[in-house]
């Protein structure tokens, strides 16, 4: 009688990523993962203590992929911008996992690589060391929020998109000007959330970096 196959950590994470790509973190469970692997849950707990730890490991692999081949170039703003766009692209290819990252974070090597690069870039900006951690936190919160929200929009079906657009048109173009005077005034210029996402991403990030630059240029 042969024993059950022993799955490697990477094989477990591969299968978990496939399940998450087809669903979401809410429907994902260690039991479903074990069934997909043809094993029992107890065997997976030898690799991960719980579901949250497993999900963080899956998200960390996206960060590792984003950092693969990355080389810092340019000034500190160019470095942070290039890194942000790499993260956006990496999660754009597996948008369901962006929500996992946004909710559970990551504590693996990929996360440390991202943290190291952002912290090094901020030190190169000329910020005092005591201000770097707070600025780092703001940048990462901004990136997680932007990337997660954009990924969420990209996972909707064409039918859901059209339904949303129709609701947007009714809500905006059909707004009562007496009750919503500003909305009625700008109705034809207001864009839906799905429009120009990359441009918005870069503009918002640029504004955050400009604040840091202004701080470093300000006289003591």
N, C-alpha and C positions, 0 to 999 in steps of 0.2 A: 504494500500500500504506500503510495507516494504522498508526501506532505504537500501542503499548499505552497504555492510559489511565494517567495519573499520578494516584495517589491522594493525598489530603491526609492530614496527620497525624491529624486528627480522624476522618476516614473509616476509617483503619486502626484507630484505637482503638475506634471503634464496633463494627467487625467482631470485633476481639479480645475485647471485652466479651461479645458474643453467644456466641462460641465457649467462653469461660470459664464463662458462665452455664449452658451445656449440658454442660460437662465439668468439668475441674479443671486446675490448673497442671501436674500431672504429664503429662497427655495432650496438653496444649497445645504446639504447636511453631510456629516461624516458617514452616516449610514448609506446615503445615496452614492457617495464616493466609493465606499467599500463594495457596494453591489456592482458598480461599474468595473471595479478591479477584480471581481470574483473572489472577494475575501470577506473577512468580518471586521467590524469596527475596531475591535481590540488590537488587531495587528497594526492599524494605522496610528494608534496612540503610542506605539513604540517610537514613532517618528515625531509626532506632534502631541503636545499635552491636551489641546482642545481645538475646537473649530476656529476660534479667533487667531490662534497662533498659526494655524494652517493657512488661513486667508491672508495674513500678513506676509507669509512666505511667498504666496502666489503673487501678491502685489509687488513684492521686492524683486521678483524676477523681471517685471516690466522695467523697474528702475535700473536693474543690471543691464538689460538690453539697451536702454537709452544711453547708458554710460559706456557701452562697448565701443571702443575706437575713439572715444571723445578725447580731444586734446585742447587745452585752454589756449585761446588765441585772442588777441586784441586787448583792449583795456577792460576794466572791471565791469563796465556796463555791457560791453559786447559779450563778455564771458557769461554773465547771468542771462542775457537775452538768448544766446545760443543754447544754453542749457535748458531754458524754459521751453524753447521751441522743440528741442529733442524730446522732452517729456511729453509735450502736447502730441507730437507725432507718434510716439511709442504707445501712448494710451489711446490715441485715435484709431490704431490698428486693432485694439482689443478694448472697446469702450466699456463693456460690462465691468471690466476690472478697474476702471477709473473710479467707479462708485465704491468698490472694495477699498481702494487706496484712500479715498476721501473719508470713509467711515472708520476703517481699522488702522490706517497708517501702515508703517513698515519699520522693522527694526533690524534688518539684515545688512549685508554688505552693500547692496544697491543703495539703500537709504544712507549709509555712511558715506558712500562716494558722492552722493548729491549734497549732503550736508557739508562735507569737506570742501567741495568746489565753491559753494555759495559763501561759506565762511571765509575762505581764502580771498575770493573776489571782493567781499565787503572790507576785509582788512586792507586790500590794495586800494580801496576807494579813498582811504585817508581818514575813515571814521575812527574815533577813539575806541580802544578795545572794549570799554565798558558799554558802548552803544551797539556793538556788533550783534550780540545775541537777540536783542529786541528787534532790530531791523531784519535779521534773518527770519525770525518768527513771522513777521508781517509778510515778507516775500513768499514764504512757503504757504502760509494760509491763503494768500492771494492766488498762487498757482494751483493749489488743490481745489479751491472753489471754482476757478475758471475752467480748469481741465475737466473736473467732474461734471459741471453743468453742461459743458459743451458735449461731452461724451454721452450724457443722458439724452440730449436732443438727437444725437446721431443714431440712437438705437430704435427710434420710433419707426413704424412701418410707413410706406407711402400713403396708405389710407388714413392713418392717424395724423400724418403731416397735413394732408389736405383738409381733414376735419378741423385741425387746429388753426389752419390759415383762414378757413371760413369763419370760425368763431372769432378770430382776431379782427377780421374785416367788419363783422357785425358789431363787435365791442367798441372798435375805434371809429370807423366811419359812421356808425349809427348812433354815436354818443349824443345824448341830449345836450345841446349847447347851453341851456339855462342851468342845468345841474353840473355839467362838466365843461365849463367855458374854455379852459386851457387845452383840454383834450380835443375839443371840437376845432379849436384854432390850429393845432399842429397835426391833426388827424392824417392828412395826406403825406406828411413827412416822417411820421413815426414809423420805425422799422420793426418787424417781428424779431423775436429773440434769435431766430435761426439765421438772420441775415448778417453777412460780413463778420463772421465769428473770428477769423484770424486777425483782421484789422483791429477789431475791438480788443482782442487779447493783447496785441502788441502795444496799442495805445495805452491801455490800463497799466501794463507793466512799465512802459516808458515813463508814465507819470509818477509811478512809485519810485523808480530809479532817479528821476529828476529831483524828487524830494530829498533823497540821500545826497545827491550831488550838491544841492543848495545848502544842505547842512554842513558839508565839508568845506564849502567855500565861505561860509559865514564867519565873520571875525569873532574871536573868543571874547 
